[in-house]
Amino acid sequence: MKLVECVPNFSEGRDQTIIDAIIAAISEVEGVTLLDVDPGADTNRTVVTLIGTPECAMEGAFQGIKKASEIIDMRNHTGAHARQGATDVCPFVPVAGVSMEECVELAKQLGERVGKELEIPVYLYENAASKPEWQNLAEVRKGEYEALPDKLGKPEWKPDYGPDQYNEKIARTGGVLISAREFLIAYNVNLNSRDTKLAKEIAFTIREKGRAKRDENRKFVKDENGKNIMVPGTLKAVKAVGWYIDEYGIAQVSINMVNMNVSPPHMVFEECRRVAHELGVRVTGSELVGLLPLKALTDAGRYYLEKQGNSTGVPEKELIHIAVQSLGLDQLGPFDPMKKIIEYQFGQDPNALTAMTLKEFADEVSINSPAPGGGSVAALGGSLGASLATMVSNLTHIKKGMVDLRPEMEDVAIQGQIVKDALMKAIDDDTAAFNEIIKAIRLPKKTDEDKLARNNAIQEAYKLAANVPMQTARDCLKAMELARIVAQKGNPASVTDAGVGALFAKAGLEGAVLNVLINLTDIEDQEFCSSLSNECEALRKDSDGLAQIIKDIVAQKME
């Protein structure tokens, strides 16, 4: 799933009625999940964090900006925080399956819509900036709301979108600043000390800004403008300070990671440990403030498994467990991945087939309902085949005397986890595709237009119902190939497990192909049918040959 975080900041932090109205407008957008609403009375500002698919996140942001423009009058606004409009800033942040370039495009699309439909001047900043000097938020917001009458109308301050002449409406709404930026992770590293000086020393050493340079007499060294010359720290894209937390009775290094792709949490944690050791203090754990993307923890899990000499081809849940234990994220209190990982805020559908126990799934298949049926069962069989191949590769990875095979076995395990997860997803996808057919069949057919729309919907639904098992068949062949590798090269004691995995994957492929072919009989697009039919034949042929090879390998090793 593609997920984008959006963090609009609204210029109202005191009037709960206004805040509630803005939140309601955002919440009404289907597919948007509100993660946090943080109002501040002194700043007179509310920071809202929402998440959704790119389309949903953009719609949620637009509705929030629209409502704010209707009920916030900037002529009456005062607060401690810099601001330019009823909606001050609105950054998009890539979370999962989305690139920064895509978020930049979202910022531009939202900016164009806000400028055109709401007639609000829009400036793009940071990664979406249209000119280099506007990459700096402070620069583009210079003078704040009060400077708009003077800035608008000047060529150098022409907004990216919306009106470029000051008017009564803009006097009320102000302007809005829209951008794309990296995800910010707020993170604290715990020390076995109460000494704030030690925490600050670590912070100065690691943060990108570093510390002020001193001469041999401990005096600050200045540049020609009289400003302190800074000695850069060891970590890029990291901000840090040191403080003492009375609640816990410990000093902490408080850190903002502004780009986890440059300096991920495990790298920051390990660098804090290194510097702390040099200072004679010990890092005892860490604390996450807010949420973080799944990738931050899975990358950490892989890093620590590699350091241990273990395979990284393990389930996502195990990677998260290793990361939490290694980073000590549960030192100050329980760490619940379901509450701390952004992607998990959507959660799993409690009615999903993959959420059932094995008995519940078997019972569900057995009743007098066509779905779940053969397609879902085929996907389950394939996923179990991939799981067995992955198991054998991991058993081989830890086998004494087979150290030379570790790189290859780890690669098999990693690929096996990917194939397994894809086939597990297909269990529900297959049933969902069948439900789309039923939904299309039930469409109205009173008029000629109704009949045409209904037929088109049915055709698209059948194509989806063919494409899902088609992908299942492809993934099952991948699982068979992994089973062949581990049968041939893996731990001999587990060769029958590889054989069973191959048989399950083969059965999954055959079952998936049957589901493809039955759906093709209702599809009018002959080119589509011919393409999938030919691929099914090729997959069957390849799987037949592969199955025989694996059977021969297993039989030979069992002799």
N, C-alpha and C positions, 0 to 999 in steps of 0.2 A: 504494500500500500504506500502511496505517496502521501507524505505528511508535511505540513508547513505550520510553523508557529507564527502568530502575529501578535504584536505587543503595542496596541494603540494607547497613547497617553492623552487623557481628556482633561481639559482645564476646569475641573470642578472636583473638589475633595471635601466639601463641607455640606452641601445640600443633598441629603440622601435620596430625596425624591427625584432629583435630576439624574443622579448616579443610577438609581434603579431603572429609570426609563431607558437610559442608554444600554444597560445590561439586558433589559428585556428585548430591545430591538435586535441585539446581537444573538441572544438565545433563541429567538424565533427562527433563525436560519437553520434549516435541517442540515445535519452533518457537522455542525460546529460544536465543540466541547470547550466549555469555559474551565480553564485551569486555575485561574487566580484573579481576584479583584482586590486591589490594594489602594484604598483612598488615603490621602494625607491632608489634614486640615491646614497645617502650616504652609505647605507647598500649594494648597488649593488645587490638587491634581490627583487623578485616579489612574493608576496603571492597570490595564486589563491584559491578561494573557489568555489567548484562545488558540485552539489547534483544530486542524481539519485537513481535508484534501485541499490542493491549491485553489480549486474553484470555490469550495465552501469557505475557506479562510478569507478569500478575497471578498466574497459576498458578505460575510460577517463583518469584516472591516468597513465595507461601504455602508452597511446599515447603521453601524455605530457612528461613523462620521456624519451621516445624514441626520440622525437623531440629535447628535451634539450640535450641529449647525442650526437646528430648529429651536433648541431650548437653552443654549448657553449664549449669553450676551457678553462679548469680550470687553465692551465698554465699561462694564462694572467689575471686571476681574482684577484681583490682586493676589499675589502669592509669592512665596520665597523662591520658587523654581522659575527658571527661564521658560518662556512660552511665546508662541506666535499666533495661535489660533485656538478655537474651541476644541478641535483635535490638534494637538501640538505636533506629535510625531507618530508615525505608523510604520514600523519596520517589519519586514517579512524575514523569517529565519528558516533555512532548510533543516529539516529534522530527519526524514527517512525517504529515500528514493527520489530525492529532489536535489538538483544542483543549484549553486549560487546563481548561475546564469538564468535559471528558470525563475528564481525569486526576484531577480532584477526585472525580468519581463512582467512578473505579477505586479511589481511596484509601478511600472510604466502603465500597465493596463488600468490599475486602480486610479492612478493619477489622472489619466485621460478621462476616465468616467467621472471622477469627482469634479474635475475642471469643467467638463461639458454639462453634466446633469445638475450639479449643485452650484455651479458658477462660483467656485472657490479657487483662489490662486494656489497652485501646487508647485512646490519645489522638491526636486529629487536630491538625495544626499547619500553619503557613504558609497557603497558599491554600486548604487543606481545613479550616482551623480552624473549630470550631463556636462560638467566642466570640472577640472581638477580641484579648483579651490573650494568647490561645494562638497567635496568628500568629507570635509570637516564640518560637523553639525554646528559647532559654535560660529563658524564663518557664515554659513548660509542663514543662520538665525540671528545674525548680528543686529542689534537694535531692538530685537524682539517685536512684539505686536505694535508697540508705539512707533516703530520706524516704518511701518507699511505705507502710510500716506506719502512719505517722502521717497521710498524705494520704488513703489509701483509707478510706472510711467517712464522710468529710466531704462535705457537699453540693457545696461549691465545687470539689472535686477528683473528683467523680464522673466516671469515664471515659466516653468516647463509646460504647464497646462493651466487652463482657466484664464480669467480676465487679467489684463495687465494694467488696468486703470482703477484707481481707488474709487469706491462708491459706498453708499449707505449700507448695502448688504455686507460688504467686506468689513465695514466698520463693526458689524455685529459678529461675523463669523471668524474674522482674521484669516490667516492662511494655514495650510497644512503641509507638513514635511513628511515625505514618504521615502522609504529606503528598503534596502536588502542588506542584511548583515549576518555574521556568523552567530551561532548559539553561544550564549554566555553561561558558563557554569560557575556558580558560587560555591566555594569549597573551603573548608577549614581543616588544617592539619594540627593534631593535638600533640602537645609535648609533656614530658614527665617533669614539668617545672612550673613554678608560679612566676618565673622571672620574665617580665615583658621585654627586657633588653635583649634576651636571647632570641625571643620570637621576632623582634624587629630586625635583629642581625640576620636571621635566616631570610626574612622578607626582603631586605635590601640586597642580599646576595643573589636571590633567584629572580626577582622581578625584572622585567625588561628595562624599565626606567633606570634601575640600579640605584646608586647612591652618589652623593656629592663628593667630588674629588677633594682630597686634602693634601697639603704639602708636608714636609718632614716635621713641621712645627704644629701639625694638626689643624692648620688654618685652611678654610675653604679656598679652593682655587677658582678664580673668576675668569670669564672670557672678556673680550674687548667691550662688551655691553654691560659688564658688571654682574652678569648672571653666573650662578654656580655651574661649573663644568661637571657633567655627570659621567660616572663610570658604569657602563651597561651591565646588567645582571646576566645570569646564565641561561635564562629561559625567555624565549620570544613569546609574544602575545599573552603575557602574564602580568597582572597587577597584584600587589601584595602589601599587607601591613601586619604588624605584630600587635597583639593585645592580650589582656587578661580577662578571663570569663569567670566572674565570681560564682555563678551558678554551678559550675563544674570544678572550680578551684584549680584551674590549669591555665597556662598560657597557650595561645593558638597563633598559627600563621594563617591569617585570613586572606583568601586568594580569590581573584576573579580570573578565570580562563576565558579570554575573549575569542579564542580560536582553538578548539580542542583538536583540530587536525594538525596544528603546529606544535602545541604542547598539550597532550592528552593527560587526563588525571593520573594515570600510573607513572608517567614521566615526572610530573610535578611532585608526586608523593615520594618517588625515589630520590629526586634531587633534594627535597627537604630532609630526607633521611641522611643523605651523604653530608650535607652541610651541618646538620645537627650533630652527627657523630664527631665531626671535626671540632665542634664547640663543647663536646663532652655532655651533650644532652641527647635524650632518646625520643624518637617519634613513637607514640603509643597507638595511634589510630587516626581516623579522620572523620569528618562530618560533612554531609552534603546539605546545602541550604537550597530548598526548592527542588526542582526536577532536573533530569539530564536525559539525553538521548540514549537509546539502547546500545548504540555502537560504542559509547564511551566505556561501558562495563564489559561488553564482549571482547573488545580489544584488550582491556586490562586482563581479563581472564586468560586470553591467549598468551599474553606477555608472561604471566606468572607460570602458566603450564610449561611454556618453553624453557623458562629458567629452571624448572624442576626436572627437565628432560622428559616430560610426558607429552603424549599426543594432544594436539589442539582440536582434533576431530571429534569433539564431544558435543552433546546437546546444548542448546542455548542456556537452559536452566543451570547446567553445570558450570558453564563459563561465568555466569552471573554469581553463582555461589563462590567460586574461586576468587573472583574480583572482590566481593564483599569481605571475605575472610582476609585476603591479602592486604587490602587497603584499610582494614579495621573500621569499616563503615558502621559497624554495629556497636562500637565501644561505648558511646554515650547514650545509646537507646536502640531499640529494635529497628532494623532497616528492612522495610517492606518493598520489594521490587515493584509490586503492583501499584504502589502509591508514589514511587519515586522515579519510575521510568516513563517517559512521555508517551511512547507508543502503547504502553499498557493501560493508559487512561481510557482507551477505547474498550479494552477488555475483550474477552472471548464471549461470543454469543452463548448464553447458558443453554440454549436449545440446539447448539451445533452438535452434529454427529460426533465430532472429535472430542467433545466435552463429556461424552457418555462413557460409562464403564464398558468393558467388553461384553458383559452380559446384557446391558441395556441396548447396546448396538445390535447384538444378535437378535434380541427380542424385537427391536424396531424393524429389522429386516424381515423378520418372520411373519409379520401381520399382513392383512389383506390390503396393502397399499403398494402402488408401483414404485414408490420412492421412499427411502433409499433402496436401490436395486443393484443390478449387476455392475453398473459403472462405479458406484461407491465401493462395492466389495472388491472389484478389480484393483482400485486405487489402494485399498487397505492391504491387499495381498502384495502389491508392488512395494509398498512402504515397508512391510515386514521383510521382504527380500533385501531391500537396501539396508535395513537395520542389521540383518545378520551379516552382510558383507562388511559393514562398518565395524561390527563387533569383532569379527575375525582379524581385521586390520589392526584394531587397537590391542587385541591380545598378542598379535605378532610384534607390535611396537614395544611391548614390555618383556618380550621373550629373550632370555639370555642366549647368547650365541647367534642372534639374528639382528644384531645392532646395525649391520650394513644396510638392512632393508628399512630402517626407520623412516628416512625421508619419503620413500615411495609409499609405505604403509600409512604415514600421516596424511599424504595427499589423497589416498583412497578414502581415509576416514573423513576428511573434510568434504570431499565430493559426495560421499555417502550420506552425510548429514544434510547436505543441500538437496539431494534427490529424495531422501526420506521425507523432509519437510514439504517439498513440492507435492509429493504424492499424498501426504496427509491432508494438505489443503484441498487436493482434488476430490477427497471423499465428500466434502461439503459442496464443492463447486459442481460436481456432477448432479447432485440432488437439486441444487439451485437452478441449474440449466434446465432440468426437467420441469421445474415449477414455472419457468418462463414460458415454456410451451403451453402449459395449462392456462397461464395468464393470457397468452395471446389468443388461444382458442375461445376464451370467454369474452373477447372484445365484441362490441355491438356490430351487427351486420344488416342494419335496416336499410341504409342507403348504399348507392354504388360507391360513394366515397368511404363509407364505413367498411364495405367489403374489401376495397383495395387496401386500406390501411391495415385491416385485420390480416389479410393474406401476406402483406409485406412483413408484419410483425411475426407471423407464424414462421415464415421463411427464415428470418433472422434468428428466431429462437431455435429452430432446428439446426441452423449452422453452428450456433453456440453449443448446442447439445452434441454435435459431432466433434467440434474442436476440443472440448474438454477431454473426452476419452482419447482423442488423437494425441494430445499432449501426455496423457497418462501412459499410453503405449510407448511413446518416445522415452519417457523417464524410466519405464520398466526395462527397456533395452539397456539404458545406462546402468541400471542396477545389476542386470545380468553381466555386463562387462566388468563391473567392480567385483562381482562374485567370481568371475573367471580369474581375475588377477590374484585374489586372496586364496582361491583354491590351488592355483599353480605355485604361488610363492609364499603363502602365509604359513602360519603355525600348522604343522601336519596334524596335530592333535585336534584341530578344529576344522578339518577339511570337510567333514559331513555337514557342519553348520553352513559352510560356503555352498555346498550342494543343495541343501534345503532352501537357502536364500535364492539360489538360481531358479529352483522349481517354483517358488512363490512368485518371483518376478516374471517368469515365463507365463504362469497362469494369469497374472495380472495383465500382461500384454495381450494374451489371447482374448481375455474377457473384454478388455478395452476395445480391441479391434471389432469384436462382435457389436459393441455398442455404437461404434462409428458407422459400421455398415448398415445397421438397422435404421439409423437416423438419415442416412443418405437417400433412402428410398422415398422420403417425403420432401426432398429438396429439389427445386426446379433448375437451379444453376448447375448445368452439366459440366462446365469447366471446373467448378468447385468440387463436384462429386468425383470427377475423373482424377483430380489431383490427390484427394484424400484416399481414394480407392487404391491408386497405384502405390501410395506411401504405405498403406496397410499391408499390401502384398509384399513389399520390400522388407518391412519390419518383421513380418512373419518368417520370411525366408532367412533373414539374418539371425533371428532368435532361434530358429530350428538348428542352424549350424552351430551357434554358440552353445545351445543346450547340450548338444551331443559332445562338444569339446569338453564341457564341464563335467558331464557324466563320466567320460573317459578318464579325466584327471582324478576324479574322486575314486573311481574303481581302482585305478592304478595305485593310488596312495593307500588304499585300504587293504591291498594284497599283503 
